Structure formats: C-alpha cells, structure tokens
Amino acid sequence: MFFFYLIRAFQLLILIRVVLSWFRMERGNSFSDFVHDFTEPLLSRLRVVFSMGMVGLDLGPILAYLLLELVLEIIVAVPAHPGLTF
C-alpha cells in the first residue's frame, strides 16, 4: 500500500508541475522549486529518450504519468494474482 500512495503522490506532483508551467513562476519560490526538483530526475530522462526535436512539445509529463500508472497496475496486479508470472 505504501508504494501505491507514493506513486500517486508522484503523479500528483507531475500534474502540479504541468499546471505551474502555465504560469510565470520566479525561481526561488519554495513550492515550485520543490515540485521541480522532485520531478525533474524522471522527466529529464524521458526528455532524452523521447525528444520531439524542433517541435518544442514536451511529452515528458504525459509519458511519466503513464509509466507510473503502468508500474502502479503491476504493483496492484501481482499480489492479487499470486500465480501471475512475467
């Protein structure tokens, strides 16, 4: 159950980061700095792998959210089905 809430909290931080990106936030705002610093390690890795080049479209938050959702489904499915093998 701990990982379920941890992943949901991380997904919430990604959504908050997307909403904050719509507004001009000055660096030094402790809340936006926290959200940025917490989510940037995953999002920067996804940006490198799934770069859109010159388009300027950042799919990192969408991909991170979907990837975390997949991990969450696996975490929930494995205990529910003990005979499940990968």
N, C-alpha and C positions, 0 to 999 in steps of 0.2 A: 504494500500500500504506500510505503514511503516514496518509492520511485514514481508511482502514479502521480502523486501530488508534486513531486519535484519536476517532472516533465510538464505537467500542467502549468506550474508557476513559470517555467522557462518559456512556454508557449505564450503565456500572458505577457511576459516581458518583451517578446518579439512583437506582439501586437501593439504594445505601448510604444515601442520604438518606431513602428511604422506610423502611428498617429503623430508622434512627436516630430517625425521627419516632415510633416506637412506644415509645421510652424518654424519660424526662425528662432532657434534657441541659442543663446550665447553659451560658449564653453565656460565652465565654472559653476553652472547650475548643478548642484549636487545630485538631484534626482535624475536628470537626463544624462549626466556623466556616469552614474551608477548603471543605468539601463544600457548605455552604450558600451561600457567596459565589460559588462556581464555577457552581452550577446555578441560582441564583436569577434571573439575567437571562432565561433561556429560560422558566423556569417562571412567572415573573411575567407575561410577555407572553401565555402560554397561558391563565393565570387570567383575564386581562382579556377575552380573546376568548371563552373557553368557561366563563363564570361559571355556577355552579349556584345562585346566589342564596342563598336561605334554607336550602337543604338542608344546607350545610356539608360537602359532599363535594368534595374537591379532585381533579379528574381531570387536573391538570397533569402529574404524573409519567407517567401512562399515555400521555397524548397525546404528550408529549415523546419517550418511548421509541419509540412507533410512528412518529412523524415522523422520528426519527433512523434507524430501521430502513428507512423508505422511501428516505431520502437514501442510505443505505448500499447498498440494492438498485440504485438508479440509478447510483451510482458504480461498482459491480461490473459492471452490465449493459452500460454504454456501451463500455468497452474490449473486452468480449467480443464485441460485435456492432458492428463499425465502420460498417455501413450503416444502423444504427438512427437514425431521426430522430424528433424530438418535435414 
